Structure formats: C-alpha cells, structure tokens
Amino acid sequence: MPAKRLTRTDAAPKPGIVHLGPGAFFRAFNAVYTADAIERDGGDWGIVAVSLQSPTARDQLTPQDNLYTSVTLGPDGADYRVVNSLSEVLVAPENPTAVVEIMAAHTTRIVSLTVTEKGYCHEPATGRLNLSHSDIAHDLTNDLPKSAVGFIVAALAKRRQSGTAPFTVMTCDNLPSNGHLLRKLVLEFATAKDPALAAWIETEVAFPSTMVDRITPATTPADVEALQKAKGYFDPACVQHEPFRQWVIEDNFPSGRPSWDKVGAQMVTSVEAHEHMKLRCLNGTHSTLAYLGYLGGYETIAETVSDPNYAKLCQILWQTEIIPTLDPPEGENLPAYAEALLERYRNPSIRHRTWQIAMDGSQKLPQRILGTIRDARAAGRTTPGLILAVAGWMRYVGGVDENGAPIEVKDPLATDLRAASDGADTAQAKVEALLAIRKVFDETLASDADFKAALITAYQGLVDHGAKEMVKRFTA
C-alpha cells in the first residue's frame, strides 16, 4: 500500500510571489513567514516556486498538493507544522516559457530568490557579472533564459512591453548589500541586452536588500523516516531547522507585500548593519568551523563546538577580529548576539554538517571572511584566527584530508582550485597559487605581503600539526 501523503483540504492560495530556488532554506524560512502572514491577514500571496535546475522539489511537492512539513528542532525535541503557502512548483529547464509568463503576469508583485551565492553568476571578488559564465552567455543570445538574472530581465522586458507595472525583486541570499548587488547585475545584463530596457529598470524597479537567518541542515532520508514515524505520513519535501529565525527587510515594495512585519520580520530603511553583523559573525564563524572542523574530523557544527578549543576559537574571533569591524545595528548588542550564536551552534538537534557549509567556498569566502580581514588590516589590526580559517579553506580545496583521503570539493571553481594546489609542491607555492585566483582574492589582499606571510605560516602549521592542534595552539 502506498505511503500516506499530505493532501489539501482547501484551495491553494492565489499566487502573488514567484520564488526562484525552492530549496530547504526557502521552505524553512520565506515560505513559513509568508504562510504566517497569509494566516494572519489573508491576501493573494501564494508562492509559485521555480527550480532553475533540478526537478526534485517539484517531484516531491506535487504529489502532496505542494504542502510540506516544517520541523522545528529544539534542544528538547521537535515541533511539526504543515506549511501551505506554495501554490505551484515549476522546473525552468522543462518549460522556461511558463516561468517567464508567470513572472510577467500582473498578479505577480514580488520575485524573490534563494539561489545561493553561485546562482548570481558573478565574480565575488569584484561584484561584476561574469559575462563569460555559460548561462549568462546563453541568455544574452537566446530568448528563453537559464539564469536567475536572465529570467528576471526577460520577465521585466515582457512587463514593460505590455505596460504592466514591474514586480519588486527581493534577494534573500547571503551576499553583502544583496539587493544593491542584484540590481547592479541585472542592469549590467540588461544593458548588454537592451539599453532602453536597462534604463527603464533603473528608474522603475525596486530591489530591497534583506538579511536572513535560520540554520537549516540538509534533509536526510533518516529525517524523512523519523517524520513518518512521528506523524504517520511520508513527506520527502520536509525541512528541519532551528527555532531561531530573523528576517530584516528594507521596506521598499511599490506593488505591496504580505504583512511580514506583523509576524516577526523587521522592516527597516537600510539593512546594511544587520547584514554585516550576520555575514561576519554567523557566516564567517560558520565557514571557519566548517573547514577547520572538517579537517579536524568533525561531522557537524554541534560536534565541532563541543570541542572547547573550537568554541573558544569562535569567541576569540568575535571579540578581537570580527566585532571591531562592525557598526552595531539598531537594537542589537553585538557581544550578546555572538554568545547567542554559540548557543545555537551547540543545539544537538541541529545536525548541520561541516561539508554542507563548506560547499561553494570560493563564492562565500570574499563576503564572509576576506572582507573582515581587509577592514581589520586597513585599521591596523591583525586577524590570525581568520587567516587560519582561510588556510583551512586552502587545505580543504586541495581535495585531500589530513589522513590522505579524498575530499569531494563541491565548488564552481573546484577544478581550478585543485589544479592550483596540485601544481605547487610547498606550502608557500600552494598559497601563492591560490592567492592568484582573482575570482576569490582581489589584488589588494593578494599583494599584501604581511597577509601572505601569515597565511603561509598558518597553512604550513595545518600541514605539520593538523587542524585540531592548530586551533588548540591559537586558543591557548
């Protein structure tokens, strides 16, 4: 007998949002906030979710009427909720025309994104659109796009042609000034495609920046099985997440928005200070723990910080290297925020794997760590802990762990990074080869002799002593 699946008992919400990237984070965050807002105040704010690559989300969700389970994992157990804010799931490669049509429909008032850093097809070190990226090159010469930027521009072009007001574009990915960055990338693309369209976008389209925060581990078959035992139904689209959530949004929605502000979101004039706080305090230490924790043999973040030396590493980074580079956001106490992060990391119910956070490091490092190092050095301060983290990343992307076993490095630059590392014999040569990759390290930092010397020393220490010992020595 087939396993029981979720089934709607009432109609799906009428759509008002198209979301690109229906992964676990979106389902644990955006869709939950939107479900809360619809439950509170109503409105046609259902979400048409669009996968730009895989049909997995559609195949999981369609048989259960686009419902799924949000599982909150607290230290004392799990809470379950069925989320009903999705109206439909589309797969862009199968029918790009349908995606452009729903984005261009007058009912669509917001297009949001969680496509991860690499989904922006840009160069993180420069913030420029990578015009040689295969998807961007395709979209510049074809009417039916592949990339997120390409779909946004194609749909805006259709709305401009029909005289329909533009939708608001809201990115929810971990990028500094993410709305400003996406606006710049869209304008670069539109200018190359149609300068008149670019001029219209520049004056008419809103790109509010956001800051998002909720730890969301990848769902495993064991998670799906545990849910089935607990609730009696099979839900392969379920998501697991921590109780904490924070959404800070620049309130710039000319065509309206759900009442997110009434269900916990913070609506602000500028998100920059909150964004820097989160990118550097949370994402920066998360990446540090991912690389040095993985090399140290730890599977999850909770296991990593159960080692008191790794926990102390985070505390030192916050106190001496990260927080001094930040302007406190309104209403935030930075030391208290940092200590709360450590408690979140320690939640044993959240099995956030180090390999998951380690993915796509070439795209994440400039925002999460290198910017902090650059600002600290400009102010005359040293950053030995963050330099150790960068050395850990360099060791990791070499593709071999401390026991000589292969590492499956998932990164858009994985081949280039491995070639740079393999083409050098010494710690100094490996560091210099990786520093020469301009898609990661800009010229200012790469040419900083003191930074390079400290990085070589840290890398050599990892080779000679291993990550656990180097963390222990740093925190002694």
Legacy VTK file of the C-alpha trace (Angstrom):
# vtk DataFile Version 3.0
C-alpha trace
ASCII
DATASET POLYDATA
POINTS 476 float
0.000 0.000 0.000
1.486 3.422 -0.952
2.600 5.609 1.930
0.130 8.274 3.019
0.933 11.747 1.630
-0.239 15.210 2.624
-3.444 16.391 0.909
-5.065 19.830 0.821
-8.461 20.226 2.393
-8.967 23.714 0.960
-7.807 25.634 -2.108
-4.182 26.630 -2.585
-3.548 30.355 -2.045
-3.762 32.518 -5.142
-0.222 33.443 -6.227
1.338 36.854 -5.790
5.002 35.848 -5.421
7.339 33.930 -7.712
10.329 32.486 -5.882
13.474 31.271 -7.644
15.201 28.468 -5.742
12.769 26.270 -3.731
15.468 24.626 -1.621
15.401 23.711 2.045
16.195 27.205 3.311
13.348 28.786 1.359
10.921 26.178 2.677
12.175 26.676 6.254
12.138 30.466 6.065
10.445 32.557 3.339
7.546 30.159 2.856
6.935 29.898 6.608
6.911 33.672 7.144
4.552 34.034 4.179
2.246 31.302 5.497
2.171 33.158 8.834
1.287 36.423 7.077
-1.491 34.822 4.993
-2.947 33.148 8.085
-2.937 36.454 9.932
-4.155 38.933 7.336
-5.074 36.965 4.205
-4.241 38.282 0.752
-3.273 36.682 -2.562
0.308 35.983 -1.604
0.685 32.346 -2.582
4.108 31.414 -3.920
4.924 29.872 -7.297
8.293 28.243 -6.623
10.670 27.835 -9.566
13.590 25.450 -9.667
16.256 26.677 -12.075
17.907 23.270 -12.301
16.598 20.085 -10.698
13.018 18.732 -10.783
13.462 17.248 -7.299
11.410 19.833 -5.383
8.559 19.649 -7.919
8.586 15.850 -7.873
8.477 15.830 -4.069
5.827 18.515 -3.644
3.328 17.997 -6.473
2.048 14.594 -5.224
1.171 16.247 -1.895
-0.589 19.335 -3.282
2.525 21.465 -2.657
2.208 21.026 1.104
5.182 20.038 3.240
6.257 19.782 6.868
8.411 22.292 8.698
10.141 20.561 11.631
11.474 22.834 14.371
14.347 21.108 16.171
14.759 22.478 19.675
17.120 21.132 22.339
14.146 19.350 23.968
12.539 17.826 20.890
10.702 18.521 17.643
7.605 20.544 16.701
5.773 19.935 13.424
3.827 22.236 11.140
2.325 21.737 7.680
3.114 24.784 5.509
0.522 25.753 2.897
1.859 28.892 1.201
3.008 27.221 -2.047
0.632 27.418 -4.999
2.708 25.589 -7.610
6.236 24.397 -8.387
7.758 24.842 -11.857
11.000 23.497 -13.306
12.616 26.146 -15.501
14.648 23.903 -17.848
11.492 21.930 -18.705
9.358 24.968 -19.544
11.174 28.311 -19.414
8.289 29.968 -21.267
5.896 29.144 -18.414
8.326 30.664 -15.918
8.640 33.924 -17.862
4.842 34.044 -18.284
4.063 33.689 -14.563
6.754 36.235 -13.658
5.326 38.624 -16.233
1.709 38.122 -15.080
0.132 41.213 -13.486
-0.731 39.144 -10.392
2.975 38.654 -9.612
4.032 41.533 -7.372
7.261 40.134 -5.924
10.000 37.930 -7.366
12.248 36.589 -4.600
15.391 34.486 -4.732
17.379 31.970 -2.705
19.710 30.621 -5.387
22.918 30.612 -3.261
25.923 32.782 -3.994
26.890 30.932 -7.168
23.409 31.427 -8.644
24.161 35.089 -9.307
26.741 34.216 -11.978
29.034 36.974 -10.750
32.635 37.280 -9.637
32.548 37.567 -5.825
35.897 39.362 -5.618
34.733 42.190 -7.926
30.933 42.101 -7.706
30.709 42.198 -11.520
28.545 39.968 -13.683
30.561 37.140 -15.211
29.682 37.671 -18.861
31.605 34.541 -19.809
29.534 32.344 -17.481
27.853 29.720 -19.693
24.326 30.574 -18.513
24.824 34.325 -18.929
26.405 33.863 -22.368
23.422 31.713 -23.348
20.874 34.208 -22.016
22.435 37.147 -23.863
21.858 35.415 -27.202
18.616 33.472 -26.565
15.039 34.484 -25.777
14.463 31.669 -23.259
16.829 32.115 -20.303
18.615 29.743 -17.933
19.954 32.045 -15.181
18.132 33.875 -12.415
19.314 37.209 -13.799
18.207 36.187 -17.282
14.700 35.245 -16.119
14.300 38.492 -14.176
15.287 40.603 -17.192
13.171 38.584 -19.638
10.078 38.923 -17.423
10.654 42.649 -16.820
11.041 43.157 -20.568
7.686 41.474 -21.139
6.009 43.609 -18.463
7.483 46.798 -19.919
6.273 45.832 -23.385
2.723 45.169 -22.112
2.609 48.286 -19.934
2.407 46.241 -16.710
3.986 47.717 -13.604
7.210 45.935 -12.612
7.445 43.459 -9.765
9.723 44.050 -6.801
12.903 41.931 -6.870
13.873 40.648 -3.415
17.016 38.584 -2.940
17.358 36.547 0.263
20.868 35.154 -0.236
23.915 35.742 1.957
25.603 38.478 -0.054
26.630 41.916 1.192
24.120 44.603 0.174
22.356 41.821 -1.689
19.627 43.975 -3.211
22.111 46.564 -4.437
24.329 43.803 -5.842
21.475 42.103 -7.684
20.289 45.441 -9.081
23.792 46.064 -10.420
23.978 42.593 -12.010
20.525 42.938 -13.582
21.439 46.343 -15.007
24.741 45.003 -16.390
22.878 42.182 -18.110
20.031 44.380 -19.366
22.474 46.972 -20.714
24.230 44.264 -22.729
20.852 43.003 -23.991
18.772 46.191 -24.424
19.987 49.588 -23.113
16.465 51.069 -23.236
15.185 48.255 -21.032
18.090 48.834 -18.637
17.150 52.496 -18.320
13.540 51.534 -17.507
14.662 49.008 -14.882
17.000 51.564 -13.329
14.181 54.034 -12.713
11.183 51.743 -12.140
12.236 48.526 -10.351
12.786 48.173 -6.591
15.499 45.855 -5.282
15.216 45.849 -1.461
18.092 44.265 0.445
17.423 41.678 3.116
19.172 39.802 5.904
18.017 36.231 6.562
18.979 33.895 9.380
17.818 30.404 10.280
20.133 27.384 10.470
18.697 24.763 8.115
20.558 21.452 7.741
20.133 19.392 4.597
17.241 16.937 4.947
18.371 13.303 5.062
16.468 10.037 4.437
16.678 9.464 8.192
14.854 12.778 8.761
12.079 11.729 6.369
11.795 8.363 8.112
11.685 9.995 11.557
8.849 12.282 10.426
6.890 9.327 9.062
7.228 7.507 12.385
6.188 10.599 14.336
3.259 11.783 12.175
2.218 8.772 10.097
2.796 10.169 6.610
5.608 10.241 4.050
6.931 13.720 3.219
10.189 13.794 1.229
9.921 17.614 0.982
10.084 18.144 4.751
12.654 20.551 6.174
14.450 20.654 9.525
15.512 23.902 11.163
16.359 25.572 14.439
13.738 27.528 16.442
15.523 30.876 15.882
14.703 32.987 12.853
15.446 36.584 11.882
14.409 38.454 8.747
15.405 42.095 8.245
13.948 43.709 5.109
14.289 47.126 3.502
10.670 48.225 3.218
10.530 49.145 -0.478
7.639 47.308 -2.180
5.807 49.641 -4.598
3.261 46.941 -5.550
2.628 45.773 -1.996
3.809 42.862 0.162
2.494 40.341 2.687
2.251 41.510 6.308
5.609 40.002 7.179
6.160 42.802 9.690
3.213 41.523 11.758
4.667 38.005 12.041
8.196 38.831 13.171
10.093 40.383 10.249
11.922 43.647 10.914
11.146 46.295 8.288
13.952 48.882 8.102
15.249 51.721 5.938
18.689 50.099 5.492
19.672 46.513 6.186
23.423 47.039 5.827
24.423 46.984 9.508
22.322 43.880 10.267
23.646 42.200 7.150
27.293 42.790 8.038
26.629 41.572 11.576
25.182 38.306 10.334
27.561 37.717 7.417
30.634 38.256 9.562
29.537 36.967 12.967
27.479 33.952 11.913
28.505 33.070 8.374
32.171 33.923 8.988
32.478 31.635 12.012
30.272 29.003 10.369
32.716 28.774 7.465
35.654 28.779 9.883
34.135 25.855 11.777
33.271 24.096 8.507
36.824 23.982 7.156
38.793 23.599 10.376
36.121 21.302 11.812
36.021 19.060 8.759
39.807 18.824 8.694
39.699 18.045 12.421
37.401 15.097 11.791
34.093 16.575 12.967
30.908 15.820 11.043
28.625 18.575 12.342
28.865 22.090 13.747
27.448 20.938 17.106
30.161 18.289 17.364
32.816 20.814 16.365
31.918 23.353 19.057
31.622 20.579 21.651
35.432 20.711 21.455
36.137 23.605 23.860
39.043 24.814 21.732
36.788 25.327 18.701
34.182 27.082 20.852
36.897 29.341 22.220
38.125 29.987 18.670
34.701 31.434 17.828
34.696 33.609 20.943
38.145 34.998 20.165
37.182 35.692 16.569
34.086 37.593 17.617
35.775 39.576 20.377
39.052 40.530 18.732
38.701 40.193 14.957
35.061 40.442 13.785
33.067 42.725 16.094
35.679 45.531 15.986
34.956 45.843 12.220
31.199 46.302 12.716
28.855 49.194 13.370
26.212 47.899 15.828
22.780 47.639 14.176
19.961 49.481 15.891
18.627 47.408 18.778
21.462 44.846 18.703
24.086 44.095 21.361
26.938 42.541 19.389
28.646 40.598 22.238
25.256 39.216 23.316
24.431 38.360 19.686
27.712 36.444 19.403
27.140 34.461 22.592
23.635 33.576 21.386
25.194 32.271 18.168
27.395 29.893 20.125
24.335 28.507 21.925
22.646 27.992 18.561
25.718 26.145 17.281
25.585 23.880 20.344
21.993 22.733 19.708
22.435 18.937 19.487
19.206 18.535 17.497
20.658 20.516 14.571
22.939 18.244 12.566
24.357 20.938 10.295
27.154 19.100 8.531
30.528 20.718 8.032
30.656 19.508 4.399
27.351 21.278 3.668
28.623 24.632 4.933
31.962 24.061 3.176
30.292 23.940 -0.254
30.904 26.789 -2.730
33.617 28.353 -0.579
35.088 30.338 -3.460
31.777 32.229 -3.641
31.371 32.641 0.123
34.882 33.477 1.337
35.051 37.070 -0.010
31.837 38.086 1.798
32.144 36.020 4.959
35.832 36.321 5.839
38.018 38.256 3.399
36.065 41.499 3.785
36.551 41.331 7.559
40.278 40.723 7.140
40.574 43.627 4.700
38.749 46.056 7.015
40.731 44.970 10.064
44.051 45.320 8.279
43.071 48.752 6.984
42.508 49.749 10.628
45.918 48.395 11.650
44.654 45.228 13.370
45.812 41.667 12.813
43.493 38.708 12.147
45.404 35.493 12.919
42.242 33.452 13.583
40.562 34.379 10.310
43.833 33.802 8.470
43.872 30.297 9.963
40.344 29.866 8.597
41.478 30.919 5.099
44.396 28.491 5.352
41.867 25.803 6.328
39.875 26.568 3.183
43.043 26.352 1.086
43.895 22.992 2.636
40.325 21.761 2.092
40.108 22.705 -1.614
43.325 20.761 -2.213
40.979 17.785 -2.204
42.834 15.583 0.314
42.154 15.470 4.046
44.688 15.137 6.864
44.592 11.332 6.610
45.250 11.317 2.878
41.633 10.505 1.978
39.983 12.341 -0.923
37.614 15.252 -0.242
34.704 15.767 -2.632
35.009 19.522 -3.062
31.716 20.994 -4.300
32.527 24.406 -5.711
32.067 26.102 -9.104
35.844 26.684 -9.170
36.743 23.217 -7.833
38.773 22.234 -10.901
40.770 25.486 -10.934
41.362 25.370 -7.169
42.547 21.753 -7.261
44.822 22.451 -10.228
46.392 25.445 -8.450
47.018 23.392 -5.321
48.280 20.285 -7.141
50.577 22.368 -9.325
52.617 23.522 -6.322
54.881 21.465 -4.066
55.374 23.627 -0.974
53.056 25.442 1.422
54.322 28.770 0.113
53.789 27.804 -3.504
50.288 26.466 -2.842
49.254 29.625 -1.001
50.673 31.851 -3.735
48.927 29.834 -6.458
45.565 30.104 -4.714
46.040 33.797 -3.924
46.491 34.365 -7.668
42.877 33.326 -8.354
41.275 36.739 -8.815
37.725 35.376 -8.666
38.378 34.860 -4.940
41.173 37.209 -3.827
41.321 40.789 -5.044
44.637 42.430 -5.887
44.760 44.482 -2.672
44.654 41.498 -0.346
46.646 39.152 -2.585
49.516 41.652 -2.789
49.611 42.297 0.973
52.992 40.816 1.934
52.197 40.502 5.654
48.877 38.793 4.953
50.548 36.354 2.570
53.343 35.561 5.040
50.851 34.900 7.846
48.765 32.726 5.544
51.788 30.649 4.514
52.712 30.133 8.170
49.142 29.059 9.018
48.964 26.689 6.050
52.306 25.125 6.962
51.053 24.690 10.520
47.998 22.799 9.275
50.241 20.524 7.208
52.663 19.889 10.066
50.283 19.669 13.020
46.703 19.316 11.777
43.640 21.475 12.340
42.836 20.364 15.891
46.323 21.148 17.134
46.466 24.498 15.342
43.108 25.521 16.860
44.368 24.410 20.268
47.557 26.438 19.887
45.628 29.504 18.706
43.307 29.413 21.707
45.965 28.571 24.318
LINES 1 477
476 0 1 2 3 4 5 6 7 8 9 10 11 12 13 14 15 16 17 18 19 20 21 22 23 24 25 26 27 28 29 30 31 32 33 34 35 36 37 38 39 40 41 42 43 44 45 46 47 48 49 50 51 52 53 54 55 56 57 58 59 60 61 62 63 64 65 66 67 68 69 70 71 72 73 74 75 76 77 78 79 80 81 82 83 84 85 86 87 88 89 90 91 92 93 94 95 96 97 98 99 100 101 102 103 104 105 106 107 108 109 110 111 112 113 114 115 116 117 118 119 120 121 122 123 124 125 126 127 128 129 130 131 132 133 134 135 136 137 138 139 140 141 142 143 144 145 146 147 148 149 150 151 152 153 154 155 156 157 158 159 160 161 162 163 164 165 166 167 168 169 170 171 172 173 174 175 176 177 178 179 180 181 182 183 184 185 186 187 188 189 190 191 192 193 194 195 196 197 198 199 200 201 202 203 204 205 206 207 208 209 210 211 212 213 214 215 216 217 218 219 220 221 222 223 224 225 226 227 228 229 230 231 232 233 234 235 236 237 238 239 240 241 242 243 244 245 246 247 248 249 250 251 252 253 254 255 256 257 258 259 260 261 262 263 264 265 266 267 268 269 270 271 272 273 274 275 276 277 278 279 280 281 282 283 284 285 286 287 288 289 290 291 292 293 294 295 296 297 298 299 300 301 302 303 304 305 306 307 308 309 310 311 312 313 314 315 316 317 318 319 320 321 322 323 324 325 326 327 328 329 330 331 332 333 334 335 336 337 338 339 340 341 342 343 344 345 346 347 348 349 350 351 352 353 354 355 356 357 358 359 360 361 362 363 364 365 366 367 368 369 370 371 372 373 374 375 376 377 378 379 380 381 382 383 384 385 386 387 388 389 390 391 392 393 394 395 396 397 398 399 400 401 402 403 404 405 406 407 408 409 410 411 412 413 414 415 416 417 418 419 420 421 422 423 424 425 426 427 428 429 430 431 432 433 434 435 436 437 438 439 440 441 442 443 444 445 446 447 448 449 450 451 452 453 454 455 456 457 458 459 460 461 462 463 464 465 466 467 468 469 470 471 472 473 474 475
